[in-house]
Protein backbone atom coordinates (compact mmCIF):
# COMPACT_ATOMS: atom_id res chain seq x y z
CA UNK A 1 0.00 0.00 0.00
CA UNK A 2 1.17 3.53 -0.71
CA UNK A 3 1.78 5.55 2.42
CA UNK A 4 2.16 9.28 2.97
CA UNK A 5 5.23 10.72 4.64
CA UNK A 6 4.88 13.86 6.74
CA UNK A 7 7.07 16.90 6.17
CA UNK A 8 8.06 18.91 9.26
CA UNK A 9 10.12 21.59 7.53
CA UNK A 10 9.90 24.01 4.63
CA UNK A 11 10.41 22.55 1.17
CA UNK A 12 14.11 22.56 0.34
CA UNK A 13 17.13 20.43 -0.41
CA UNK A 14 17.39 19.46 3.27
CA UNK A 15 14.09 18.52 4.90
CA UNK A 16 12.70 16.83 8.01
CA UNK A 17 10.54 13.90 6.91
CA UNK A 18 8.81 11.65 9.43
CA UNK A 19 11.19 13.07 12.01
CA UNK A 20 14.32 12.24 9.99
CA UNK A 21 16.74 14.80 8.54
CA UNK A 22 17.26 13.83 4.88
CA UNK A 23 18.49 15.32 1.62
CA UNK A 24 15.61 15.45 -0.81
CA UNK A 25 15.96 14.42 -4.45
CA UNK A 26 12.29 13.95 -5.22
CA UNK A 27 10.76 17.42 -5.17
CA UNK A 28 9.46 19.17 -8.28
CA UNK A 29 10.84 22.48 -6.97
CA UNK A 30 13.33 22.46 -9.84
CA UNK A 31 14.58 26.04 -9.49
CA UNK A 32 14.48 26.12 -5.70
CA UNK A 33 11.94 28.95 -5.55
CA UNK A 34 9.55 27.46 -2.97
CA UNK A 35 11.63 28.93 -0.16
CA UNK A 36 13.23 31.83 -2.02
CA UNK A 37 13.21 34.89 0.29
CA UNK A 38 11.80 37.19 -2.42
CA UNK A 39 8.91 34.80 -3.08
CA UNK A 40 8.20 34.40 0.63
CA UNK A 41 8.32 38.16 1.13
CA UNK A 42 5.90 38.68 -1.76
CA UNK A 43 3.51 36.20 -0.15
CA UNK A 44 3.74 38.08 3.16
CA UNK A 45 3.09 41.41 1.44
CA UNK A 46 0.13 39.87 -0.35
CA UNK A 47 -1.29 38.69 2.97
CA UNK A 48 -0.94 42.18 4.41
CA UNK A 49 -2.65 43.78 1.43
CA UNK A 50 -5.29 41.20 0.48
CA UNK A 51 -5.76 38.83 3.43
CA UNK A 52 -5.55 35.04 3.58
CA UNK A 53 -8.28 34.10 1.11
CA UNK A 54 -9.98 35.28 -2.05
CA UNK A 55 -13.47 34.87 -0.59
CA UNK A 56 -15.26 33.76 -3.76
CA UNK A 57 -14.94 32.40 -7.27
CA UNK A 58 -13.46 34.56 -10.02
CA UNK A 59 -16.85 35.36 -11.53
CA UNK A 60 -18.41 36.47 -8.24
CA UNK A 61 -16.01 38.64 -6.24
CA UNK A 62 -12.80 36.60 -5.99
CA UNK A 63 -10.91 37.94 -9.02
CA UNK A 64 -8.36 40.31 -7.50
CA UNK A 65 -5.80 42.71 -8.92
CA UNK A 66 -2.93 40.22 -8.32
CA UNK A 67 -4.80 37.53 -10.31
CA UNK A 68 -5.36 39.95 -13.16
CA UNK A 69 -1.76 41.17 -13.20
CA UNK A 70 -0.46 37.59 -13.12
CA UNK A 71 -2.60 36.64 -16.11
CA UNK A 72 -1.33 39.58 -18.13
CA UNK A 73 2.28 38.75 -17.28
CA UNK A 74 1.78 35.08 -18.18
CA UNK A 75 0.30 36.04 -21.55
CA UNK A 76 3.39 38.13 -22.29
CA UNK A 77 5.71 35.38 -20.99
CA UNK A 78 4.17 32.73 -23.24
CA UNK A 79 3.62 34.98 -26.25
CA UNK A 80 -0.11 34.28 -26.21
CA UNK A 81 -3.05 36.69 -26.43
CA UNK A 82 -4.40 35.88 -22.98
CA UNK A 83 -3.89 33.61 -19.99
CA UNK A 84 -6.26 32.28 -17.33
CA UNK A 85 -5.25 31.23 -13.81
CA UNK A 86 -6.66 28.04 -12.23
CA UNK A 87 -6.42 26.78 -8.65
CA UNK A 88 -4.74 23.50 -9.67
CA UNK A 89 -3.21 21.77 -12.67
CA UNK A 90 -5.72 18.95 -12.49
CA UNK A 91 -8.59 21.43 -12.65
CA UNK A 92 -7.01 23.25 -15.59
CA UNK A 93 -6.53 20.12 -17.68
CA UNK A 94 -9.90 18.57 -16.92
CA UNK A 95 -11.62 21.93 -17.34
CA UNK A 96 -10.14 22.76 -20.73
CA UNK A 97 -10.78 19.34 -22.24
CA UNK A 98 -14.35 18.99 -20.99
CA UNK A 99 -15.17 22.53 -22.12
CA UNK A 100 -13.83 22.10 -25.65
CA UNK A 101 -15.11 18.58 -26.37
CA UNK A 102 -18.39 16.68 -26.39
CA UNK A 103 -19.74 13.28 -27.45
CA UNK A 104 -19.48 14.08 -31.17
CA UNK A 105 -15.76 14.94 -30.91
CA UNK A 106 -12.53 12.97 -30.55
CA UNK A 107 -9.55 13.29 -28.23
CA UNK A 108 -6.20 11.65 -28.99
CA UNK A 109 -3.51 11.42 -26.30
CA UNK A 110 0.05 10.20 -25.87
CA UNK A 111 -0.03 6.89 -24.03
CA UNK A 112 2.15 8.24 -21.20
CA UNK A 113 0.23 11.48 -20.62
CA UNK A 114 -0.36 12.69 -17.07
CA UNK A 115 -3.41 11.25 -15.33
CA UNK A 116 -5.19 14.61 -15.34
CA UNK A 117 -5.04 14.70 -19.14
CA UNK A 118 -6.29 11.13 -19.45
CA UNK A 119 -9.09 11.80 -16.97
CA UNK A 120 -10.11 14.95 -18.83
CA UNK A 121 -10.34 12.99 -22.05
CA UNK A 122 -12.49 10.32 -20.45
CA UNK A 123 -14.71 12.84 -18.63
CA UNK A 124 -15.36 14.78 -21.84
CA UNK A 125 -17.45 12.01 -23.39
CA UNK A 126 -15.56 12.36 -26.68
CA UNK A 127 -14.23 9.34 -28.55
CA UNK A 128 -11.01 8.59 -26.68
CA UNK A 129 -7.89 7.32 -28.47
CA UNK A 130 -4.25 6.94 -27.47
CA UNK A 131 -1.10 6.67 -29.58
CA UNK A 132 2.30 5.10 -28.88
CA UNK A 133 4.56 7.31 -26.78
CA UNK A 134 6.23 10.10 -28.82
CA UNK A 135 5.32 8.32 -32.09
CA UNK A 136 4.06 10.90 -34.60
CA UNK A 137 3.56 8.27 -37.29
CA UNK A 138 1.29 6.34 -34.96
CA UNK A 139 -0.57 9.57 -34.19
CA UNK A 140 -1.10 10.23 -37.89
CA UNK A 141 -2.50 6.74 -38.29
CA UNK A 142 -5.00 7.33 -35.50
CA UNK A 143 -6.05 10.74 -36.84
CA UNK A 144 -6.68 9.38 -40.33
CA UNK A 145 -9.40 7.10 -38.98
CA UNK A 146 -11.24 9.74 -36.95
CA UNK A 147 -14.40 11.32 -38.29
CA UNK A 148 -15.27 13.38 -35.20
CA UNK A 149 -16.47 16.96 -35.52
CA UNK A 150 -13.47 18.25 -33.54
CA UNK A 151 -10.14 16.47 -33.04
CA UNK A 152 -8.05 17.51 -30.04
CA UNK A 153 -4.55 16.04 -29.73
CA UNK A 154 -2.99 16.28 -26.27
CA UNK A 155 0.53 15.68 -25.03
CA UNK A 156 2.74 16.53 -22.10
CA UNK A 157 5.63 18.83 -22.98
CA UNK A 158 7.95 17.00 -20.57
CA UNK A 159 6.71 13.65 -19.29
CA UNK A 160 6.61 13.53 -15.52
CA UNK A 161 7.79 9.95 -14.92
CA UNK A 162 10.29 9.55 -17.79
CA UNK A 163 11.61 13.11 -18.11
CA UNK A 164 11.66 12.98 -21.92
CA UNK A 165 10.35 15.77 -24.13
CA UNK A 166 7.72 15.85 -26.87
CA UNK A 167 8.75 16.80 -30.42
CA UNK A 168 6.43 19.80 -30.62
CA UNK A 169 7.23 20.78 -34.25
CA UNK A 170 6.46 17.25 -35.41
CA UNK A 171 3.29 17.14 -33.35
CA UNK A 172 2.10 20.51 -34.63
CA UNK A 173 2.72 19.52 -38.25
CA UNK A 174 0.90 16.20 -37.88
CA UNK A 175 -2.08 17.73 -36.12
CA UNK A 176 -2.37 20.61 -38.59
CA UNK A 177 -2.23 18.20 -41.53
CA UNK A 178 -5.29 16.42 -40.13
CA UNK A 179 -7.26 19.57 -39.27
CA UNK A 180 -6.94 19.02 -35.52
CA UNK A 181 -6.23 21.18 -32.49
CA UNK A 182 -3.14 20.75 -30.31
CA UNK A 183 -2.97 21.05 -26.51
CA UNK A 184 0.31 20.85 -24.60
CA UNK A 185 0.61 20.52 -20.84
CA UNK A 186 4.09 21.87 -20.10
CA UNK A 187 3.94 21.50 -16.32
CA UNK A 188 7.50 20.12 -16.09
CA UNK A 189 8.96 22.24 -18.88
CA UNK A 190 8.17 25.78 -17.77
CA UNK A 191 11.05 27.32 -15.88
CA UNK A 192 13.44 24.51 -16.81
CA UNK A 193 13.77 24.71 -20.60
CA UNK A 194 14.47 27.68 -22.87
CA UNK A 195 16.84 30.59 -22.34
CA UNK A 196 14.18 32.53 -20.41
CA UNK A 197 12.52 29.51 -18.82
CA UNK A 198 9.71 29.55 -21.38
CA UNK A 199 9.55 25.76 -21.43
CA UNK A 200 9.28 23.22 -24.21
CA UNK A 201 7.82 25.76 -26.65
CA UNK A 202 10.73 28.12 -26.02
CA UNK A 203 13.22 25.27 -26.47
CA UNK A 204 11.88 24.41 -29.92
CA UNK A 205 11.50 28.04 -30.93
CA UNK A 206 15.20 28.52 -30.26
CA UNK A 207 15.79 25.76 -32.84
CA UNK A 208 13.97 27.92 -35.40
CA UNK A 209 10.47 26.39 -35.22
CA UNK A 210 7.27 28.43 -35.12
CA UNK A 211 4.85 27.38 -32.38
CA UNK A 212 2.11 29.94 -31.93
CA UNK A 213 -1.65 30.12 -31.44
CA UNK A 214 -2.17 28.97 -35.03
CA UNK A 215 -0.58 25.53 -34.63
CA UNK A 216 -0.49 25.09 -30.83
CA UNK A 217 -3.88 26.30 -29.70
CA UNK A 218 -3.87 25.37 -25.98
CA UNK A 219 -0.84 25.78 -23.72
CA UNK A 220 -1.07 24.72 -20.07
CA UNK A 221 1.46 25.29 -17.30
CA UNK A 222 1.56 24.83 -13.55
CA UNK A 223 2.98 26.82 -10.66
CA UNK A 224 3.63 23.73 -8.51
CA UNK A 225 6.91 22.76 -10.13
CA UNK A 226 9.60 25.26 -11.16
CA UNK A 227 7.54 28.22 -9.89
CA UNK A 228 7.66 26.83 -6.34
CA UNK A 229 3.99 27.35 -5.50
CA UNK A 230 0.72 25.73 -6.64
CA UNK A 231 -2.03 26.34 -9.16
CA UNK A 232 -1.94 26.48 -12.96
CA UNK A 233 -2.70 28.54 -16.03
CA UNK A 234 -3.98 28.16 -19.58
CA UNK A 235 -2.66 30.41 -22.34
CA UNK A 236 -4.06 30.89 -25.82
CA UNK A 237 -6.23 33.02 -28.03
CA UNK A 238 -8.78 35.59 -26.92
CA UNK A 239 -11.54 33.22 -28.07
CA UNK A 240 -10.14 30.27 -26.10
CA UNK A 241 -9.79 32.15 -22.83
CA UNK A 242 -13.19 33.84 -23.10
CA UNK A 243 -14.77 30.45 -23.82
CA UNK A 244 -13.20 29.03 -20.65
CA UNK A 245 -14.34 32.00 -18.55
CA UNK A 246 -17.91 31.55 -19.73
CA UNK A 247 -18.25 27.76 -19.86
CA UNK A 248 -15.44 25.96 -17.96
CA UNK A 249 -17.14 24.48 -14.89
CA UNK A 250 -13.94 23.74 -12.86
CA UNK A 251 -13.03 27.42 -13.30
CA UNK A 252 -16.47 28.92 -12.71
CA UNK A 253 -17.45 26.86 -9.69
CA UNK A 254 -14.40 27.02 -7.45
CA UNK A 255 -12.91 29.60 -5.12
CA UNK A 256 -10.06 31.59 -6.63
CA UNK A 257 -6.57 31.00 -5.25
CA UNK A 258 -5.57 33.46 -2.50
CA UNK A 259 -4.41 36.81 -3.93
CA UNK A 260 -1.29 36.56 -1.78
CA UNK A 261 -0.36 33.37 -3.60
CA UNK A 262 -0.77 35.13 -6.94
CA UNK A 263 1.61 37.83 -5.72
CA UNK A 264 4.19 35.19 -4.79
CA UNK A 265 3.82 33.54 -8.21
CA UNK A 266 4.38 36.90 -9.93
CA UNK A 267 7.72 37.13 -8.13
CA UNK A 268 8.56 33.55 -9.12
CA UNK A 269 7.80 34.43 -12.74
CA UNK A 270 10.32 37.27 -12.62
CA UNK A 271 12.98 35.02 -11.05
CA UNK A 272 12.33 32.28 -13.63
CA UNK A 273 13.21 34.71 -16.40
CA UNK A 274 16.05 36.53 -14.62
CA UNK A 275 18.03 33.70 -12.98
CA UNK A 276 19.43 31.79 -15.95
CA UNK A 277 22.17 30.39 -13.75
CA UNK A 278 19.61 28.07 -12.17
CA UNK A 279 18.99 26.30 -15.48
CA UNK A 280 22.69 26.23 -16.29
CA UNK A 281 23.53 24.66 -12.93
CA UNK A 282 20.78 22.06 -13.37
CA UNK A 283 22.17 21.11 -16.78
CA UNK A 284 25.62 20.55 -15.27
CA UNK A 285 24.28 18.29 -12.51
CA UNK A 286 22.14 16.32 -14.93
CA UNK A 287 25.07 15.65 -17.25
CA UNK A 288 27.36 14.54 -14.42
CA UNK A 289 24.67 12.33 -12.90
CA UNK A 290 23.93 10.57 -16.17
CA UNK A 291 27.61 9.90 -16.80
CA UNK A 292 28.01 8.48 -13.29
CA UNK A 293 24.97 6.16 -13.57
CA UNK A 294 26.06 4.88 -16.97
CA UNK A 295 29.48 4.02 -15.56
CA UNK A 296 27.74 2.10 -12.77
CA UNK A 297 25.70 0.10 -15.28
CA UNK A 298 22.35 1.57 -14.26
CA UNK A 299 19.59 1.98 -16.86
CA UNK A 300 18.54 5.61 -17.32
CA UNK A 301 15.67 6.74 -19.51
CA UNK A 302 16.62 9.44 -22.05
CA UNK A 303 16.11 12.85 -20.44
CA UNK A 304 17.77 16.27 -20.53
CA UNK A 305 15.50 17.55 -17.75
CA UNK A 306 15.77 17.45 -13.93
CA UNK A 307 13.63 14.27 -13.99
CA UNK A 308 16.03 11.31 -14.13
CA UNK A 309 14.46 7.84 -14.03
CA UNK A 310 16.57 4.83 -13.05
CA UNK A 311 14.63 1.79 -14.23
CA UNK A 312 15.08 -1.20 -11.91
CA UNK A 313 12.12 -3.18 -13.25
CA UNK A 314 11.12 -5.10 -10.14
CA UNK A 315 8.79 -3.38 -7.69
CA UNK A 316 10.35 -4.91 -4.57
CA UNK A 317 13.82 -3.93 -5.76
CA UNK A 318 12.77 -0.33 -6.34
CA UNK A 319 11.19 -0.13 -2.89
CA UNK A 320 14.26 -1.70 -1.27
CA UNK A 321 16.61 0.70 -3.05
CA UNK A 322 14.51 3.69 -2.01
CA UNK A 323 14.46 2.54 1.61
CA UNK A 324 18.22 1.95 1.59
CA UNK A 325 18.79 5.48 0.34
CA UNK A 326 16.45 6.86 2.99
CA UNK A 327 18.41 5.08 5.73
CA UNK A 328 21.52 6.78 4.34
CA UNK A 329 19.82 10.19 4.54
CA UNK A 330 18.65 10.48 0.93
CA UNK A 331 14.99 10.79 -0.03
CA UNK A 332 14.43 9.35 -3.51
CA UNK A 333 10.98 8.03 -4.37
CA UNK A 334 10.29 4.59 -5.79
CA UNK A 335 7.71 4.85 -8.58
CA UNK A 336 5.76 1.71 -9.41
CA UNK A 337 2.73 0.51 -11.36
CA UNK A 338 0.07 1.69 -12.00
CA UNK A 339 1.81 5.10 -12.07
CA UNK A 340 4.28 3.63 -14.59
CA UNK A 341 3.87 0.59 -16.88
CA UNK A 342 4.37 -2.89 -15.46
CA UNK A 343 8.00 -3.99 -15.43
CA UNK A 344 9.35 -0.42 -15.29
CA UNK A 345 9.41 0.25 -11.53
CA UNK A 346 12.06 2.88 -10.94
CA UNK A 347 13.78 5.42 -8.77
CA UNK A 348 12.76 8.92 -9.84
CA UNK A 349 15.55 11.35 -9.05
CA UNK A 350 14.78 15.04 -9.43
CA UNK A 351 17.27 17.87 -9.15
CA UNK A 352 16.89 21.39 -7.83
CA UNK A 353 19.06 24.45 -8.44
CA UNK A 354 19.58 24.69 -4.68
CA UNK A 355 21.30 21.30 -4.34
CA UNK A 356 24.86 21.88 -3.15
CA UNK A 357 27.95 20.10 -4.44
CA UNK A 358 28.19 18.09 -1.20
CA UNK A 359 24.57 16.99 -1.51
CA UNK A 360 25.15 15.99 -5.13
CA UNK A 361 28.22 13.92 -4.20
CA UNK A 362 26.20 12.26 -1.44
CA UNK A 363 23.68 11.19 -4.07
CA UNK A 364 26.42 9.76 -6.28
CA UNK A 365 27.64 7.69 -3.31
CA UNK A 366 24.08 6.45 -2.88
CA UNK A 367 23.94 5.38 -6.52
CA UNK A 368 26.94 3.09 -5.92
CA UNK A 369 24.87 1.18 -3.36
CA UNK A 370 21.86 1.10 -5.70
CA UNK A 371 24.04 -0.32 -8.47
CA UNK A 372 25.40 -3.00 -6.16
CA UNK A 373 21.87 -3.96 -5.10
CA UNK A 374 20.70 -4.01 -8.72
CA UNK A 375 23.55 -6.14 -10.05
CA UNK A 376 23.39 -8.53 -7.09
CA UNK A 377 19.69 -9.14 -7.82
CA UNK A 378 20.50 -9.66 -11.52
CA UNK A 379 23.13 -12.28 -10.74
CA UNK A 380 20.85 -14.06 -8.29
CA UNK A 381 18.12 -14.39 -10.93
N, C-alpha and C positions, 0 to 999 in steps of 0.2 A: 504494500500500500504506500502511496505517496504521503509524505508527512511534511508539514510546514516547520521551518526553523524560525526562531524569533530573534529579531535584530534589536540590540540594546544600545546602539550607537548611531550617529549620523552615517549616511552612505559615504563610503570612501574606500581607499585602497586597504586600510586597516580597519577592521570592524570587530564588534563584540557580538558573536552569534551563539545563542544558547549558552551564554555565560563564558564562552571561549574566545580568546583573542586570536584572530586569524587574519591572514592576508587574502583579500578577495580577488578572485579572477573569474567571477561569473556575473558581474553587474553589466547592465547595458549603458552605464554612465560613461560612454566612450571618451568624452572630452574632459571628464572630471568637473563638470559644472554644477552638480547637485549640491555641493558644499562650497562653491566659489563665493568668497566674501561679497563681491558685487551683486551676485544673484540673491544672496540671503538679505543683503541690505535693501535691495529693491523690493523684496517680499515684505520686509518690515515697514518700509515707507508706504507700500500699498495698503497694509493693514491700518496704518495710522490715518490714511486718507479715505479709504473706502470700506473699512471694517473687515470682518472675517468671512462673510458670505455675500453672494450676489442677491439673494432674497427672492428670486423668481426666474422663470425661463427668459430667454432672449426676447421673445415676442410680447412679453407682458411688461416687466419693468427691470429685468435683470441684465440688459445689454448696456454695459458701462463704457465710459471713455477709454479705459485701458483695453477692453476687448476690441473696440473699434480701431484704435491705433495699432494694435497687434495685427489685425486683419489687413490693414493697409500696408504695413511693413512686410508682412508675409507675401502679399501680392507682388510687391516690388522685388523681394528676395528671389521669388520663383519665376519672375518674368511673366506672370499671368495677370489677367484683367482684374480678378477679385479673389479673395480668400475668405473662408468661413471657418470659425473656430468651434470645435466640438469638445465635449467633456472627457472623451476617451477615444482611443483608436478603434476599439471594437465598435463603438457607436457610429463612428464616422464611416467605416467600411460597410457595415450592415445598412446604415441609413442611405448612403449613396446608391448602393446596388438595388435595394428594395424600392427606392424612389424612381429610378430610371427604368426599371424592368417590370414586366408583368407576364401573365401566362402565355401570351402570344409571342414572346421574345425568346432569345437564347443567350446564355452566358457561358463562356469558355474560359477555363482557368488552368494555369500551370498545376501539375499534379502535386507539387510541393508548396503550394501557396499557404499562407498563414490561415489558421482556423477561422479567423474573423471573416476573411474573404470567402472561404468555402461556405461558411454559415450564411453569409449574405446572399450568395448564389442560390442556396437551397431555400432560404426564406422568401426569395423573390417570386417563386412560383414559375420562373422561366425554365425552358428546357436547359438542363444542366449538363455540360460536357467538360471533360478534362483532357489535356494533352500531355505527352511525355515531357519530363522536366527539361526546360531550355531548348526544346526541339521545335524550331520554327517550321520545318517541313511537316512535322506531325500536326502542328497547329493549322497549317494551310489545308491539310487533308480533312481536318475536322470542319473547318469553315466552309469548304466546298460543298459539304453535305447539308448545311443548315439553310432552312428556308424561313426562319423566324423574321418577324417584322423588324426587330432591332437586334443586332449582334454586339454584345459587349465582351471584349477580351480583357482578362485581368491577370496581372502578374505582380509579384513582389519585385522591388528594385534590387534589393539585397535579401537573400533568403536567410531567415533567422536561425535555422538549425545547421545549415551547411556553410553559410558565409559567402556563397558564390553570387555572381551578379548577372542580371538579365541583359541580353543583347538588345537594348532598346531600339536602335536603328533598324535592326532586322524585324523586331516585333512590329514597329510602326509601319514598315513597308508592307509586311504580310497582312496586317489588319486593314490598311488603307486599300490594298488590292482587292479585298473582299468586302468593301463597303461597310466595315465595322467601326466600332468605337474602342478606344484603348484607355484602360485605367491602370495606373501604377501606384502601388503602395510602397513608398520609399522610406518606411519607418527606420530601417537600419542603414540607410544611405545618407540621409540628411545630416550634415555636420561632419561626416567622415570623409566623403568623396568630393572631388572638385576643389579647385584652388580657393574658392570662397566658402566651401562647405555646402555648396548647393546640391550635393547628392549625386545620384546616378545620372540624372539628366545633365547636370553640369559636367560630369566626367565625360559623357559622350559628346557633349557640345564642344568640349576642348579638343576632341578628335576631329572636329569639323562637321559634325552631323547637326541637322536642324530638327529640334524636338520642341514644337510649340503647341498652341491650342488647336491647330489644324490637324495634327497627326497624333497628339497625345492629349486627349480631351479632359481626362480626370487625373489629377495628381494629388496624392494623399501623403501626409507626413505626420509624425507624432512628436510630442514634446517629452516623452518618457524615456528616450534613449539619449542621444547626444546632447539634447537641450537640458537634461538634468532635472526635469519636472514631470508633469503628466498632462494628458489631454492630447488633442490632435487638430489637424486642419485639412481642409480640402481647398485646392486652388484650381481655377479654370476660368472659363468665359463668364461674362456677365449673365448670360442666359442660364448656364449651369448653376451658378451660385444663387440666383434669384429663384430658380426652380426648387432648390434645396430649402431655402428660407420659407417658401410657401407650402411645400408638400412633404418634406422629410420628417417623418414622425419622431425618430430618435433625437432630432434637433429641436423640434417644436415642443415636445412634451417632456423636457427635462430641465432641471435647474442649471443655469449657466455656471461655469467654473468661477471661483472667487476672483474678483477684480485684482486682488493682491497677487494671485498666482499669474494672471496675465501680465502684470508689471514685471514679475520675476522673469517670465519667458521672454519679454521684450529685451531685457538685459542679456539673457542667454543668446538671443539672436544676434545681438551686436558682437558678443564675444566669439560666437561661431565664425563670423566673418572676419574679425580682426586677428584672432590668435591662430595664425597658420602653423605656428610651431607645434601646436598640439597634433595636427594631422601628420606633420613631418616626423615627430617623435614616435607616433603610433606606427608609421610605416617602417621605421628602423627596428622597433621591437618585433613586429610581425615577421620581417625578413630573417632576423636572427633566430627567432623561435622556430620557424619552419626549417631552417638549416639544421638546427640542433635536433629536432624530432626526426628528420630524415636520416641523420647520422645514427640515431638510436634504433632505426628500423621500425618506427611507428608510422601508421597509415594516416595521413592528413588529407582531408578533402581540399580541392583547389579553392583558395580564397585569398584575396588581397585586402580583406577587411579585418577589423578587430575580432571577428568571430572565427575561431580556429577549432575545427572539429577533429578530434582524434578518434577514429573508428576502431573500437575494440570488438565489436560484433556481439559477444555474449553479454546478456543483461547482468548476470551475477558478477562477471569480471569487471564491468563498468562500475557497478555499485561498490565492489571491493576496492577498486583503484581510487574512487572518489573518497571513500572512508579512510583509506591509507593516507591520502593527501591531507585530509582534514586533521588526522592525528598528528601530522607533521606541521600543522599550522597554516595549511593552504586550503581555501574553499574553492573547489572546482566541481561544478554540478555534473552528475551522471544523467544523461538524457536517454530515455528508452521508449520502446513502443508503448502506446500508439502515437506518441509525439513524433517519433521518427519511424521509418519502415522497419519491419521485422528483420533481424539480422544485422542491423546497423547501430546498435547501442553504442554510445560514445561518451567521451568527456568533451564538454563544450567549454573551451577556454576563451574568455573575452578580456581584451586589454583596455586600459584606460590611460589617458595622457598624464595621470597623476601617479602611475606606478613608478617607483624609484628603481634605480639600477640594482640595489640590494634585493628588492622584492622580486625583480625579474630574475636575478641569478638564483634566488630561492626556488622559483618555479622551475628553472632548468634542472636543479638538483632533484626536484620532485619528479620530473619526467624520466630521470634515470631509473627511479624505483618503479614507475609505471611500466617502462620498457622491460625491466627484469620480470615483473609480474606477468606481462603479456607474453613474452617469449617462453617463460616457464610453463604457462598454460598451453602454449602451442606445442611444446615438446611433449608434454604429458598426454596430449590428445593424439 
